[in-house]
Amino acid sequence: MTDKIRWGILSTANIGRKKVIPAIQASNNGEVVAVASRSLDSAKAFADELGIPTAYGSYEELINAPDIDAIYIPLPNNMHAEWSIKCAEAGKPTLCEKPFASDADEAQTIVDAFEKHSVLLAEAFMYRFHPQHAKVKEIIAEGGIGDLMSITAVFTFRLTNEENIRLSKDLAGGSLMDVGCYCVNAMRFITGEEPESVTASARIGDETGVDETLAGTLKFPFGVIGHFDSGLRSYREHSYTIKGTLGKITLPTSFVPNGDEDTIVQHWHGDDYTEYTIPAIDQYKLMVEDFADALINDRAPRFLPSDAVSNMRVTDKMLAQVH
């Protein structure tokens, strides 16, 4: 394996255009060499716009191209399983967008396929790579808030395009699948546990049939209670607060901070307040560099794909209560 991974991008989705492709192009161990669309004209226009050398008019062509070392999949949620498994069968290491699949069973079939073919796989949950979360865990581990009691999280924003795929039930859309999954993942990440019970309530769109707003609770084995709200019609916010017996921690920009701006970790211990400044960093770049490094050095990714299945088990239980 070379010291620079050659990436292929499976679709011309906006998340690739705006975030992941620029991150790969800025990374120290990767380059984008090709993009595929079901329309060759669309792929060519996208490639020209972003300076990508090769465009393919079908996903199969990109998957089977011999000069591609890894593939990034930003397809709609309901297409993740089909195309991830095809990548596994072609022996192509794959970074698949969150949520990993339409449900936990599908997610497990993806993991099984990559294990069968001994191919590297990871879920593109980029927020976990931002060092602000490591700082949070450090404060907790040092007893900075006492015993952990509760976690409150929110991830909401307002869609204005009614044709957005996030509003499509057929494409496995909805607020929980799109943004609530971050809240669930953060709570599992912070506690290091799987919830023993969950509840959910939602406002289902009359026209869309998806949960446009959802509130969920999670109870963890050692007593921590998590509660969150996710939304596709609400004012933009992405934050979480962790409360303990002696203090609390708040991340005002927890999931999608601007990569050009510093973030802050707010810490209260009793009446004492400390604010930690985390220097600006591109969490997408850290994510793609970790995947490429894992491939170059023949190691596991920082976050195992089995975590994606566990996260989807939680979201499945919640969606079962609201649909």
N, C-alpha and C positions, 0 to 999 in steps of 0.2 A: 504494500500500500504506500502511495506517495505521501508527502507531507502536506498536500493540499487536496481536499475532497472536491470532486466535480459533481455538482448538484443538478438535478433535473426537477422542474416544477410541474406538478400534475394539475393544471388548470390555471386560468387567468383571474382567479379570485382577488378581490381587493385586499384581503389580509396579506396576501403574498406581495402584491404591488406596493403597498404602503409600508409594510413592516418587515416581513421575513426576508424577502429578496434583498432589500437594501442592507439588512443585517448580515446576510451571507456575503454580499459583495464587500462589506466593510470588515469581515472577519479575517483573522490571521491564518486560518487553515481551511478555507473553502472558497469556491467560486461557482457562480451560476453559469452553466454551459448550455442549457436547453430549457424550453418551456413547451408544453403541449396543450392544445385545446381540441375540441371536436370540430372546430372550424380552423382550417389552415390560415385563412385571412386574419382571423382574430388572434391566432398565435403569433403571426408575423408582426402584426401591429403592436402587440404587447412586447414582443422581443425587441422591436425597434425602439420603443419608448424607454425600455429599461436597459438597453445595451446588452442583450442576451444573444450570443452568437447563433444559436440554432432554434428553429421553430418546427414543431411537428403538428400535423393535422389530425392526430389520433393519440389517445393515451397509450395504446399498445406499442406504438412506434417508440415512444420515449422510454417505456419500461424495458424494452428489448434492446435499446441502444447500448453498444458495448463500451462507449466512452463515458458512461455515467456511473458514478460510484454510490450515490445516495439520492433518494427521492423525497421531496416534501409534498404532502398532500393537503391542500386547502379546499377540497371539494365539499359540497353540501353534506351534512351529517349522515344522511341516509345512503350515501355512496362510499363512505369510508371503508366499510367492511369489504365490499366487492373489490375495490381497487387496491386496498392494502394487501389483501390475500394474493392478488395477482402479482404484486411486487415481491411478496415472499416467495412465490413459486418461481419467479424469475431471478431470485437470489439478490434482490436489490434492498439494501438497508433503507429503512423508511422512518421518517419523522411525520407523524399524522396529527393533523389539527385536533384540538379538543372541540366538543366532546368526542371521545374515541370512536363511538359508533351510535346506533340508534338505541341500543339497550345493552345490558350487561352480558346477555348471552352472545350477542354479536361481537362484543368486545372480546369475549373469551375465545371465540373462533379465530379472531385476528391473532391473538397471542399464541394460540396453539399452532397456527400456520407458520409463524415465524420461528417458534421453537422447533417445529418439525424440520424446517429447512436450515436451522442454525444461522438465522439472519438477524442482524441488529434491528431493534424496534424501540421507539419512544413516542410518548404523547407530547404534543407541543403546548404544554402548560407553562408558558414562559415566565409568569409572575414569580414562580418558585426560585428562579435564578437570581432575583434581585437581592442584594446583600441586606436590605432593610429587614427581611424576614429572619435572616440569620441573627441579626442584632436582637430582634424580639425574642427568639429562642434563648439567646445568651442571657438576657435579662431575667427571663423566667427561671432558667437553670441556676442562676446565682441567687435565687430567692427574692428577686427585686419586687415582686408583687405578692409574696407569700404563697399560700396554696391557691391553685387555679380554681376558679369558681364558675365563670361564665365567659362566653365569647358572643359578641354581637357583630354581625357583618351586613353590609349592604352593597349591592351592585345594581344600579339602575341607570337607564338612559332613555331618551325619547326618540323613537323611530318616526320619520316623517314620510318615508316611502312605503306605501301600502303593498308594493310588489317585492319588498325585501324578503329574502328566503327565511329569515328568522321568524316570519309570521306565517310560514307554511307548515301545516300539520303533516302533509305528505313528505316533506323534506326533514322531518324530525326537528321542527323548530320549537319556539317557546322560550320564555325567559329563564326557566331553570336550566335548560340545555345550553343556552347561550351564555348567561352570566351567573345564574345561581350556582352553577357547578363550581365556579371559583370559590364561592363562600363555603360550600361543602368541603372542597378540597383543602382550603385553608384551615378549617376546623380540624380535619383529620391530620393535617400536617403539624399543627400546633400541639395537639394532644398526643399524637402518636398512637391513636386508638381508632377503632371502628365503632360507630354508634350502635348501641344495643336496641334503640328504638328511635323512630322518626315520625313526625307528623307534618302535614302540609295543608294549606288552604290557598285557593287561587281564584283569580278573576279570569274566566275564559272568554276570549273575544267572540262576539256573536258572529262576526264574519270570518275570522281566522280559525277558530276552533282550538287555538293554542293558549297556554297560560301566559297572558300578557303581563300579569302581576302575580307573584307567588310569595307566600310567607311560609317558612319552614322552621322546625325545631329538631334538634338532635340531642339525645341523651347518651353520654358516654359512660363506660363501665365504672370509672373512678369518680363519677358524680358531676363532671362538668356538663353544663347545659349550654347548648349553642342555639342561637336563633338568628335568622337572617331574612331579608327580603330582596327579591330580584324583580326587575321590571323592564319592559320594553316601551312603556308609555309615560314614564316618570322622569322628573328632573334628574340630571346626571349626578351620580355620587358613587364612589367606590372606596370604601373604608372598612376597617374593623377595629373593635375595641375589646381588649381582654381584661377582665377584672379578677382580682385575687383577694385574699383576706386582708392584705396590707397595702394594696395599690392597684394601679391599672396602667395599661399601655394602649395607645391609640396610634394607628397608621392612617393619616388623613387621605393619602393617595396610595392605596394598598395594592391595586391590581394592574392598572394601566397608567403608571406615572409617565410624564413626558421625559423621554430619554435625554433631553437637553437641560433638565432642571434637577437641582438637588431635591431629595426627599427628606422628610423629618420623621423621627420616631419620638413620640411624646410619652414620657414616663413619670407617673406620679407614685411616690412611695410615702404614704402618710400625707403630710402637708408639703413635702419636698417635691419640687418639680425639676426634671432634667429634660433637655431637648437635645437629641442626637441628630446631627446633620450627616446624611449619607450622600456622598458625591454623585453627581449625575452619571448615569450609566445606561447603556442600551441592554435591557434584559433579553431582548430577542437575540442580540449578538452573543450574549453569554450562553443562551440555549443552543444555538446552532454550533458554536465553538465546542461545547461539551459533547454534542453528538458526533461531530467530526473527529474530535480527539479520541472518543471511545472507539470509533471505527479504525482510526490510524493505529491506536495502541492496543487493539483487540481486548477491550475491557467493556464492562457493562455501562450503560448510561447512568448518570447520576440518579435519575428517578426511573425505577423499573416499570415496564409496561403493565405488570400485574396491578400496580396502583390505579391504573385507568379503569380496570375491571372493578376494583373495589369501590371507586368513586361512583361508577355507574350503577352499582348495586343499590347505593343510597338513593340516587336520583330516580331509579326505577320504582322504589318503594314509595317515594313521594308522589310521583306522577300517577301511580295506581290509586292514590287517594283523591285525586282531583279530576280525573277523566272518567 
